[in-house]
Amino acid sequence: MPEHSSVIEPYVRVRKTREKKYAKALKMRRLNFPAGLISWETAGACAALALLTNLRLMGELAPFGLAFWAVAARGERYRLLLYGLIALTTAFISGGIHFAAGMFLAMLVFGFLRYKLSRPRLPLIVIVGLALPAGMLPVAWLSQFHTYDVLLLVLEAILAMLSTAVFMQVYRHPPAKLAPDKHIEGITSWIVFLGLLLLALMQGGGILTQVSHGLARLIVMAAALAFGPGMAAAAGALLGFFLGIQGVGFIWAGVLAFAGFLAGLFRPYGKVFTAVGFLLATTSLSLYISGWESVPMEAAVTSAAIVFFLLGPVFPERLQALAPFVGQGAEDEAEKVRELTAVRIKDYALVFRELAAAFQQVAALEKREKEPPMASTVEAVVERVCKFCPSRRRCWEKDAQRTYNAMLRVLADLNSGQNIREIKGPDFFVKICRKKDDFLRAVHLVHELESYQQNCNMRLEEGRELMTIQLAGLSQIMLELSKEVRQGVGEMHQRSRHQFFHVEIGVAQAAKGDADVCGDYYSYLELRDGKQAFILSDGMGNGSKAHQESRSAVQLVEQLLLAGFRNEAVVRTVNTILQLRSSEENFATLDVLLVDTEHGEAEFLKIGAAPSYLRHSGRVREIKSPSVPLGILNDVELKPVKITLDDDALIVMATDGIFEVLPSQPDWLKKSLASHDLHHPQVLADEVIHQSRLLSGRPELRDDVTVLVCRAKRLKHKIRDLVS
């Protein structure tokens, strides 16, 4: 049995201390306050709620507190309780017991209509418009429903509904994502919301009035810098209207509107000129309206606002922390949706990857289990001809090897293209076999069936290989799309702006002989990752048929590159499709140039294509990658060539018809490029075609010729920002 030991401690009176600790722990467990509610967002929303609850128009209309409480709580129980307590406390302090009781009753009606009433499901704006009059009915009843009180009640309900719509737009549109061409309602709602806060702040009187004036000017300058003169003038007019309600005169609506418009005109020159334009407008109009006596005060208030405006980049995160009710909920919701979308896309990508692996495993298993065609041929012939022959034992048991060799010889003759009537077989076979004619016909029939079956199996394997390539490529695209969704559109756009090179292009073509259509095809496009692709293809033969083949190959490459497929998957897909599209021999060359304008790099993908040339500082470099054209072999070996671009580098791509111009001197184009000092791409392309006609010694070219010239130019930082 295990031994138990005990330790005797000295007597200590700790009962009361433990009881106090247990009581505190019990209280802390009961409070269980949500951590998300203790934040700067809650503090900012509470401050705005207190100001809006205290705001009274004409000394009697106070609908804004209930409307903001209904929107800011976002249906969360703890926010409803906390914000409701703040609103009721502010209502009791500013309006007394009757105002607080009316708001409390309105909150109860709102809760019943919003969360207890299932049908009909009313919009939030309508619920606020019904809850506010319901809460104020006892007050109207005490005044025996006087006409003036009923009119105020209706007007207050209308203002509550309008302010609810404004607050909903505020929470729906974070200021960091506002765009003047997309979010006019959001920008206007923000201006009205800030105007209501300034109006509530002005009711405190004294220094708060001057603070409100300074904040109004700061908001107008920020609108001028962010959105331009139009929205700045609108912000100045609205904020001036709210300032005029408090008794400073509606003339300030025109002053701030003009100042915002003038400041917005200086927006392209930066923040300092925007502030100077605003200061000039406000001081000059103040001098014109109120005389010299008002200029020092106006200049002081505007200068203080300008100081905060110029110091904006120093503490933007602190300002955002002090006012996080600027749409934190909308940003969080958008982040959740973006993360969920990225996860679902990644799941689909993994499914496609597994499907590609399954197809690949099936193909490998079938290759291992494939029975040799000769064994199946022997069994089929024996079953058809030799099964009931009297000489079966002699042929396939005693002389099995000689019979087998005779069959091999017959099959070899069939494979060489001989007719079945011309085949006689070896002497041993002719003397012994009693059914030699039936035997030869059976071998011929089985051989034809085996050939047809092998052809079908080969097509099936090619189709399965194409499906595997497509599924694997699609999986890779969706994985990259998932990463891009997580990064966000802003980061992707910022990454695509880093363009350090600009590419100019020139193209010239000439058809073979006197043909009207060139069999070559070319294209150039900009990919979604910022790279630029230049594609050149030469179809088999010449004329319209070759043109169709090369165009089909180029257009397919375009779509695959735009979809985001990797280079190897693009080449293998095009090669397989060219093989499957027609039973006849069908091939095309492929010459692809991918230019990375951000890092100044170029990558060549050459499949059966002619060499290209890179010219820089008078030196010419030949770039080639030996391989067969697309559509001939099942497996295409891709050997990309990467180079680093320098400023003013020229890349010349051409089809193989350029070497038919002077067969005795295949390097004539390289020598010609080294001797020329032409830099314009189109001029150089036309000159190469002109030299081809001269050197051929005949008016008609021997083959189609296409010349594509690219010129890389390094961008300075100012020009780069403007172009990108």
GIQUIMO-V266202 format. One line per field, one symbol per residue. phi: phi as a letter, one per 20 degrees, with the letter a starting at -180 (. if undefined). A space follows every 10 residues. Layout:
BEGIN
phi: ???
END
This chain:
BEGIN
phi: .fedccdeef fcecffffff ffffffffff fkffffeebf ffffffffff fffffcelmc ecefffffff efflmefffg ffffffffff fffecnffff ffffffffff fffeddeecf eefffffffe fffffefgff ffellfgfff ffffffffff ffffffffff fecfffdfcf eccfffffff ffffffffff ffffmmffff ffffffffff fffffecnff ffffffffff fffffeoeof ffffffffff fffffegfeo ffffffffff ffffffffed nffefgffff ffffffgfff egffcfffff ffcfffpfff ffffffffff ffffffffff ffffffffff ffffffffef fgffffffff fffedefdef effffdcfdf ffffffffff ffffffofff feednffgff fefecfffff ffffffffff ffffffffff ffffffffff ffffffffff fffffffnff ffffffefdd ccddcbcbcb efldfedefe bcabbdefen fddcccccff nbnfffffff fffffffgff fffoffffff fffffffffe fbfefbbbec ccdddefeem cccdddcmef fdcddblndd decbbfaeff nddfddedcf cdcdedfmed dddbefffee fcffcfefff ffffeedfcf gfffffffff ffffffmbfd ffbfccccdd cecfefffff ffff
END
